[in-house]
Amino acid sequence: MSRVPVVLAGARGHGRWHVANIRRLERAGLVRLAGICELTPLTEQEAGGELPEQSADFGALLDSTGARIAVICTPIPTHTDLALTAARRGVHLLLEKPPAPSYAEFRRMADGVAEAGVACQVGFQSLGSHAVPAIRALIAEGAVGEVVGVGGAGAWVRDEAYFRRAPWAGRRRLNGADVIDGALTNPLAHAVATALAVGGTARAEDVAGIETELSHANDIEADDTSCVRITTARGHRVTVAATLCAERADEPYVLVHGSRGRITFWYKQDRVLLQRAGHGPEEYDHGRTDLLENLVGHLTTGAGLLVPPDETGAFMKVVEAIRRAPDPEPLPDGAWHRVPGENRRVVPGVDALVAAAAGTLSLYSELGAPWAPRTEHPLKEVSTR
């Protein structure tokens, strides 16, 4: 089997992970790094080996290299146009999350890709975890009874430099274009997508309504401390709480609430804890399928895609709700403080609030957070037009 030629667009920042992963699959004989699209060419050290062809012109690079797969890890507002540039050339896609900054742009991308007849995998790596189908199987067999809801928790630490890593970082808009680089839509987007997926609410039509509470301690436009509650078409709730201003970094997780037990999934570790009535706790460690490897398998052996665009439609409805919500509220000065020597802002007590939100399916304001927006939370239908 000949190795599949791959072009990577965006090889710095998070793109460094993709460089390393492509090189790993290259050593396994599955792919060949045929080209890198960057405004400033990479060195051999940055490229992790012999330099492939490089160009700042993505379309021309796809043409000259004969790429079959493009990995797109560029600023969020560029995703749709670059994806369609590849699709029009018959090049298949691994598109980094979030796939688009609005539902309209997502639909333009997904519809264009479908019309071109190319495969597209959205880069929610957690959805490659073998724990996801295992949890769905536990739910289907009634291991925890009837599903009442799903919680998600992400308490992370980011210093102030993180929000200066790129011109679009921490922005809702840039030069008139949507960016929506908030805690729930980018760094902790996996918590949202995974909570939706394990509960069987992955597609756009699975969402009935969305409530948001968005705020920030850092000097940014977007949210760094936020929560969202999705009401599903099945009638249960999915509540995800996130912060980049935690007192200490913790492993993010998803929590399935059942009528007779619960399932905790630490999705970065592929680790599952099952707790149910009449049984002792049961812990499982699962493997994971790499999404680029899965895409190669799809093209060469017909393997099913793990994360096609339509399976991220519900997540994109959340992005759209956050985009359409009022701009996040700055937290009052007394609600946060700087950590000496670490150049980061901390919201005291937010770690416990994040866990409580996931544990009770409540919003920050309902948990009594003194800085939470004091607004009513009617069920909000999310327009997808």
C-alpha positions as CSV (number, residue, x, y, z in Angstrom):
1,M,0.0,0.0,0.0
2,S,1.4,3.4,-1.0
3,R,1.6,6.0,1.6
4,V,-1.1,8.7,1.5
5,P,0.3,12.2,0.7
6,V,-0.7,14.7,3.4
7,V,-0.4,18.5,3.4
8,L,-0.6,20.4,6.7
9,A,-1.9,23.9,6.8
10,G,-0.8,25.6,10.1
11,A,2.3,23.9,11.5
12,R,3.1,26.1,14.4
13,G,1.2,26.5,17.8
14,H,-1.1,23.5,18.1
15,G,0.0,22.6,14.6
16,R,3.3,21.2,16.1
17,W,1.2,18.4,17.5
18,H,0.0,17.6,14.0
19,V,3.6,17.7,12.7
20,A,4.6,15.1,15.3
21,N,1.5,12.9,14.6
22,I,2.0,13.0,10.8
23,R,5.6,12.0,11.3
24,R,4.5,9.1,13.6
25,L,2.2,7.8,10.9
26,E,4.9,8.4,8.3
27,R,7.2,6.1,10.3
28,A,4.4,3.5,10.4
29,G,4.2,3.6,6.6
30,L,0.7,5.1,6.4
31,V,1.2,8.6,5.2
32,R,3.9,10.9,3.6
33,L,4.2,14.6,4.7
34,A,4.1,16.1,1.2
35,G,3.7,19.7,2.0
36,I,3.4,22.4,4.7
37,C,1.5,25.6,4.3
38,E,2.8,28.4,6.5
39,L,3.3,32.1,6.0
40,T,6.9,31.6,7.2
41,P,8.6,28.4,6.1
42,L,9.6,25.8,8.8
43,T,13.1,24.7,9.5
44,E,14.1,21.1,9.4
45,Q,14.0,21.0,13.2
46,E,10.5,22.4,13.3
47,A,9.4,20.0,10.6
48,G,10.8,17.0,12.5
49,G,12.8,15.7,9.6
50,E,13.5,16.3,6.0
51,L,11.7,19.4,4.7
52,P,8.7,18.7,2.4
53,E,7.6,21.3,-0.2
54,Q,6.5,24.5,1.5
55,S,4.3,27.4,0.3
56,A,2.0,30.1,1.7
57,D,-0.5,29.3,-1.1
58,F,-2.6,26.5,0.1
59,G,-4.4,25.7,-3.2
60,A,-1.2,25.8,-5.2
61,L,0.5,23.5,-2.7
62,L,-2.3,20.9,-2.9
63,D,-2.0,21.0,-6.7
64,S,1.8,20.6,-6.8
65,T,2.0,17.9,-4.2
66,G,-0.9,15.8,-5.3
67,A,-2.2,15.6,-1.7
68,R,-5.0,13.3,-0.9
69,I,-5.5,14.6,2.6
70,A,-5.2,18.1,4.0
71,V,-4.9,18.7,7.7
72,I,-6.2,22.2,8.6
73,C,-4.9,23.7,11.8
74,T,-5.2,27.5,11.1
75,P,-7.1,30.4,12.7
76,I,-10.8,29.6,13.3
77,P,-12.2,32.1,10.8
78,T,-10.1,30.6,8.0
79,H,-11.4,27.0,8.4
80,T,-14.4,27.1,6.0
81,D,-12.6,28.7,3.0
82,L,-9.6,26.5,3.3
83,A,-11.7,23.4,3.7
84,L,-13.6,24.3,0.5
85,T,-10.4,25.0,-1.3
86,A,-9.3,21.5,-0.6
87,A,-12.7,19.9,-1.3
88,R,-12.9,21.5,-4.7
89,R,-9.7,19.7,-5.6
90,G,-11.0,16.4,-4.3
91,V,-8.7,16.5,-1.3
92,H,-10.0,14.9,1.9
93,L,-9.9,16.7,5.2
94,L,-9.0,16.6,8.9
95,L,-10.3,19.9,10.1
96,E,-9.2,21.1,13.5
97,K,-11.9,22.0,16.0
98,P,-14.0,24.2,16.3
99,P,-14.8,23.5,12.6
100,A,-16.2,27.0,12.1
101,P,-17.0,30.2,14.1
102,S,-20.8,30.2,13.3
103,Y,-23.4,27.7,12.3
104,A,-23.8,29.4,8.9
105,E,-20.1,28.9,8.2
106,F,-20.3,25.4,9.4
107,R,-23.2,24.6,7.1
108,R,-21.4,26.2,4.2
109,M,-18.3,24.0,4.9
110,A,-20.3,20.8,5.5
111,D,-22.6,21.2,2.5
112,G,-19.6,22.1,0.2
113,V,-17.6,19.1,1.4
114,A,-20.6,16.8,0.8
115,E,-21.3,18.3,-2.6
116,A,-17.6,17.7,-3.6
117,G,-17.8,14.1,-2.4
118,V,-14.8,14.2,-0.1
119,A,-14.4,12.9,3.4
120,C,-14.1,15.3,6.3
121,Q,-13.1,14.4,9.8
122,V,-13.5,17.1,12.5
123,G,-10.6,17.1,15.0
124,F,-12.3,16.2,18.3
125,Q,-9.7,13.7,19.3
126,S,-11.7,12.7,22.4
127,L,-14.3,11.2,20.1
128,G,-11.7,8.7,18.9
129,S,-11.6,7.3,22.4
130,H,-12.9,3.7,22.6
131,A,-14.6,4.8,25.9
132,V,-17.3,6.7,23.9
133,P,-18.9,3.6,22.4
134,A,-18.3,1.7,25.6
135,I,-20.2,4.3,27.6
136,R,-23.0,4.4,25.0
137,A,-23.3,0.6,25.4
138,L,-23.5,0.9,29.2
139,I,-26.3,3.4,28.8
140,A,-28.1,1.3,26.2
141,E,-28.0,-1.8,28.5
142,G,-29.4,0.2,31.4
143,A,-26.3,0.1,33.6
144,V,-27.2,3.4,35.3
145,G,-30.9,3.3,34.6
146,E,-32.6,6.1,32.7
147,V,-30.3,9.0,31.7
148,V,-31.3,12.1,33.6
149,G,-28.6,14.4,32.1
150,V,-25.0,14.8,31.3
151,G,-22.5,17.2,33.0
152,G,-19.1,18.4,31.8
153,A,-16.4,20.0,33.8
154,G,-13.2,21.7,32.7
155,A,-11.0,23.7,35.3
156,W,-7.9,24.7,33.5
157,V,-5.1,27.2,34.1
158,R,-3.9,29.6,31.4
159,D,-1.6,32.6,31.9
160,E,-2.2,36.0,30.4
161,A,0.3,35.3,27.6
162,Y,-2.1,32.6,26.3
163,F,-4.5,35.3,25.3
164,R,-1.8,37.0,23.3
165,R,-0.6,33.9,21.4
166,A,-2.2,35.1,18.2
167,P,-4.1,38.2,17.0
168,W,-7.4,36.2,17.2
169,A,-6.8,34.7,20.7
170,G,-9.5,35.6,23.2
171,R,-11.5,37.5,20.5
172,R,-15.2,37.2,19.6
173,R,-14.6,39.0,16.3
174,L,-11.6,40.3,14.4
175,N,-11.8,42.7,11.5
176,G,-15.5,42.1,11.2
177,A,-15.2,38.3,11.1
178,D,-16.5,36.0,13.8
179,V,-13.8,34.2,15.8
180,I,-15.6,33.1,19.1
181,D,-12.4,31.9,20.8
182,G,-14.0,31.3,24.2
183,A,-13.4,28.6,26.9
184,L,-16.3,26.4,25.8
185,T,-15.8,26.8,22.0
186,N,-12.0,26.3,21.7
187,P,-9.7,25.1,24.6
188,L,-12.5,23.2,26.4
189,A,-14.6,22.5,23.3
190,H,-13.9,18.7,23.8
191,A,-15.8,18.9,27.1
192,V,-18.9,20.2,25.2
193,A,-18.6,17.8,22.2
194,T,-17.9,14.8,24.4
195,A,-20.8,15.5,26.8
196,L,-23.1,15.8,23.8
197,A,-21.8,12.7,22.1
198,V,-21.9,10.2,25.0
199,G,-25.6,11.2,25.7
200,G,-26.5,10.6,22.0
201,T,-27.0,14.3,21.3
202,A,-24.4,14.8,18.6
203,R,-26.5,16.2,15.7
204,A,-28.0,19.6,15.2
205,E,-31.5,18.3,15.3
206,D,-30.9,16.7,18.7
207,V,-30.8,20.2,20.4
208,A,-34.0,21.8,21.6
209,G,-32.7,24.8,23.5
210,I,-29.6,26.4,25.0
211,E,-28.8,28.7,27.9
212,T,-25.5,30.5,28.4
213,E,-23.6,32.3,31.1
214,L,-20.5,33.9,29.8
215,S,-17.9,36.0,31.7
216,H,-14.2,36.7,31.8
217,A,-11.6,37.6,34.4
218,N,-8.9,38.3,31.8
219,D,-8.7,41.4,29.7
220,I,-10.3,39.8,26.6
221,E,-13.5,39.9,24.5
222,A,-14.4,36.3,24.8
223,D,-15.3,34.2,27.8
224,D,-12.8,32.5,30.1
225,T,-15.2,31.4,32.8
226,S,-18.5,30.2,31.4
227,C,-21.2,27.6,31.4
228,V,-23.9,26.3,29.1
229,R,-27.0,24.2,29.5
230,I,-28.4,22.4,26.5
231,T,-31.9,20.9,26.6
232,T,-32.0,17.9,24.2
233,A,-34.8,16.7,21.9
234,R,-34.9,13.6,24.2
235,G,-35.8,15.9,27.2
236,H,-32.6,15.6,29.3
237,R,-30.1,18.4,30.1
238,V,-26.5,18.7,29.2
239,T,-24.6,21.2,31.4
240,V,-21.0,22.0,30.8
241,A,-19.0,24.4,33.0
242,A,-15.5,25.7,32.1
243,T,-12.8,28.1,33.3
244,L,-9.3,29.0,32.3
245,C,-8.9,30.8,35.7
246,A,-8.8,27.7,38.0
247,E,-7.1,27.7,41.3
248,R,-5.3,24.6,40.1
249,A,-5.5,22.6,36.9
250,D,-7.6,19.5,36.9
251,E,-8.4,16.7,34.4
252,P,-11.6,17.6,32.5
253,Y,-14.4,15.1,32.6
254,V,-17.9,14.2,31.5
255,L,-20.5,12.8,34.0
256,V,-23.5,10.8,32.9
257,H,-26.3,11.1,35.5
258,G,-28.6,8.0,35.6
259,S,-31.6,7.2,37.7
260,R,-29.6,4.3,39.3
261,G,-26.0,5.4,39.0
262,R,-23.5,7.5,37.1
263,I,-20.6,7.2,34.7
264,T,-17.5,9.5,34.9
265,F,-15.3,9.8,31.8
266,W,-11.9,11.6,32.1
267,Y,-11.7,12.0,28.3
268,K,-8.1,13.0,28.0
269,Q,-7.1,9.9,29.9
270,D,-9.7,7.5,28.2
271,R,-10.6,6.5,31.8
272,V,-14.1,5.5,32.9
273,L,-15.6,5.0,36.4
274,L,-19.0,3.2,36.6
275,Q,-20.9,3.7,39.9
276,R,-24.3,2.0,40.3
277,A,-26.7,0.8,42.9
278,G,-25.9,-2.7,44.2
279,H,-22.4,-2.8,42.8
280,G,-18.9,-1.7,43.8
281,P,-17.2,1.0,41.7
282,E,-15.8,-0.3,38.4
283,E,-13.0,1.4,36.6
284,Y,-12.0,0.9,32.9
285,D,-9.1,2.1,30.8
286,H,-9.7,2.3,27.1
287,G,-7.7,2.8,24.0
288,R,-8.0,5.5,21.4
289,T,-8.0,5.7,17.6
290,D,-6.1,8.6,16.1
291,L,-8.4,10.6,13.9
292,L,-5.9,11.1,11.0
293,E,-5.2,7.3,11.1
294,N,-9.0,6.7,11.0
295,L,-9.3,9.0,8.0
296,V,-6.5,7.2,6.2
297,G,-8.3,3.9,7.0
298,H,-11.5,5.3,5.6
299,L,-9.8,6.1,2.3
300,T,-7.8,2.9,2.0
301,T,-10.0,0.2,3.6
302,G,-13.5,1.8,3.9
303,A,-13.4,2.2,7.7
304,G,-16.2,4.4,9.0
305,L,-15.3,8.0,9.9
306,L,-15.4,8.6,13.6
307,V,-16.2,12.4,13.5
308,P,-17.9,13.5,10.3
309,P,-19.3,17.0,10.3
310,D,-22.9,16.2,10.9
311,E,-21.8,14.4,14.2
312,T,-20.6,17.8,15.4
313,G,-23.8,19.7,14.5
314,A,-25.0,19.9,18.1
315,F,-21.7,21.3,19.2
316,M,-22.0,23.9,16.5
317,K,-25.4,24.9,17.8
318,V,-23.7,25.7,21.1
319,V,-21.1,27.8,19.2
320,E,-23.9,29.6,17.5
321,A,-25.7,30.2,20.9
322,I,-22.5,31.7,22.3
323,R,-21.9,33.8,19.2
324,R,-25.4,35.2,19.4
325,A,-25.4,35.8,23.2
326,P,-24.6,39.2,24.7
327,D,-20.8,39.8,25.0
328,P,-19.4,38.1,28.1
329,E,-19.4,40.2,31.2
330,P,-16.1,41.2,32.8
331,L,-15.9,39.9,36.4
332,P,-15.6,42.6,39.0
333,D,-12.1,43.3,40.4
334,G,-12.9,41.6,43.7
335,A,-13.9,38.3,42.0
336,W,-10.4,37.5,40.8
337,H,-6.7,38.0,41.7
338,R,-3.3,37.5,40.1
339,V,-1.1,34.6,41.2
340,P,2.3,36.1,42.2
341,G,5.1,35.0,39.8
342,E,2.7,33.1,37.4
343,N,1.1,36.0,35.5
344,R,-2.3,34.5,35.6
345,R,-5.7,35.4,36.9
346,V,-7.6,33.1,39.3
347,V,-11.3,33.2,40.3
348,P,-11.4,32.0,43.9
349,G,-13.9,29.1,44.4
350,V,-14.4,28.5,40.7
351,D,-13.0,25.0,40.8
352,A,-15.7,23.9,43.2
353,L,-18.4,25.7,41.1
354,V,-17.3,23.9,37.9
355,A,-17.6,20.6,39.6
356,A,-20.9,21.5,41.2
357,A,-22.3,22.6,37.8
358,A,-21.4,19.2,36.3
359,G,-22.7,17.4,39.4
360,T,-26.0,19.1,39.6
361,L,-26.6,20.2,36.0
362,S,-26.9,23.8,37.3
363,L,-25.7,27.1,36.0
364,Y,-23.3,29.3,37.9
365,S,-26.0,31.7,38.9
366,E,-28.2,28.9,40.3
367,L,-25.3,27.8,42.4
368,G,-25.0,31.3,44.0
369,A,-21.9,32.5,42.3
370,P,-21.8,36.2,43.4
371,W,-20.3,37.3,40.0
372,A,-22.6,35.2,37.7
373,P,-25.0,37.1,35.4
374,R,-28.3,37.8,37.1
375,T,-30.5,37.0,34.2
376,E,-33.6,34.8,33.6
377,H,-32.9,31.6,31.8
378,P,-35.8,30.7,29.6
379,L,-35.4,27.9,27.1
380,K,-33.8,29.5,24.1
381,E,-34.3,28.1,20.6
382,V,-31.1,28.5,18.6
383,S,-31.6,29.8,15.1
384,T,-29.4,28.0,12.5
385,R,-30.0,30.5,9.7
